[in-house]
């Protein structure tokens, strides 16, 4: 798949990241957050990882060994609710 030049971390939003982790948790046994976000945003792997670490630094995600196996924190669930409400109001 060809990646679009110029995709930046800001294009991989917190809403996208948290939704990808919810999708991963609903699909038991899969650990495909990075490929899923790469497909959805057309961003390269480094940009996606940068977005994951950004949201981890905000406290929305936490992880042990690998950020691929991260989980959404309580703060992350609260932010996800806020972002979904904002998205609904903007439509």
C-alpha positions in Angstrom: 0.0 0.0 0.0 1.3 3.4 -0.9 1.6 5.9 1.9 0.6 9.5 1.3 3.5 11.8 1.9 2.9 14.5 4.5 0.7 12.5 6.9 1.7 13.7 10.4 1.0 12.6 13.9 -1.7 15.3 14.3 -3.7 13.5 11.5 -3.9 10.3 13.7 -6.2 11.7 16.3 -6.7 10.6 19.9 -10.3 9.6 18.9 -8.9 7.3 16.3 -6.3 5.8 18.6 -8.8 5.1 21.5 -11.4 3.7 19.0 -8.7 1.4 17.6 -8.0 0.0 21.1 -11.8 -0.5 21.7 -12.0 -2.3 18.4 -9.0 -4.5 19.4 -10.6 -5.3 22.8 -13.9 -6.2 21.2 -12.1 -8.6 18.8 -10.7 -10.9 21.4 -7.3 -12.3 20.6 -6.1 -9.8 18.1 -3.4 -7.3 18.6 -3.7 -5.3 15.3 -3.9 -1.7 16.5 -0.9 -0.4 14.5 -1.9 -2.0 11.1 -5.5 -0.9 11.6 -4.5 2.7 12.2 -2.1 2.6 9.3 -4.9 1.4 7.0 -7.4 3.9 8.3 -5.1 6.9 8.1 -2.7 6.0 5.3 0.1 7.0 7.7 3.4 5.1 8.0 4.2 2.9 11.0 6.5 5.5 12.7 3.7 8.1 12.7 1.2 5.7 14.2 3.6 4.7 17.0 4.3 8.4 17.7 0.5 9.0 18.1 0.2 6.0 20.4 3.1 7.3 22.6 1.5 10.8 22.5 -1.7 9.5 23.9 0.2 7.4 26.5 1.9 10.5 27.6 -1.5 12.2 28.0 -2.5 9.4 30.3 -5.1 7.9 28.0 -3.2 4.7 27.5 -1.0 2.6 29.7 1.1 -0.4 28.8 3.5 -2.9 30.3 5.9 -4.5 27.8 4.7 -3.2 24.5 2.4 -0.3 23.5 0.7 -2.7 21.1 -0.7 -4.5 24.1 -1.7 -1.2 25.9 -5.0 -0.7 27.5 -7.3 2.4 27.9 -7.1 4.0 31.3 -10.0 5.6 33.1 -8.8 9.0 32.0 -8.8 7.6 28.4 -12.4 6.4 28.7 -13.5 9.8 30.0 -11.6 11.5 27.1 -13.2 9.1 24.6 -16.7 10.1 25.8 -15.8 13.8 25.5 -14.4 13.3 22.0 -17.5 11.3 20.8 -19.8 14.0 22.2 -17.8 16.7 20.4 -17.9 14.7 17.2 -21.6 14.2 17.4 -22.2 17.9 18.0 -20.0 18.9 15.0 -22.1 16.8 12.6 
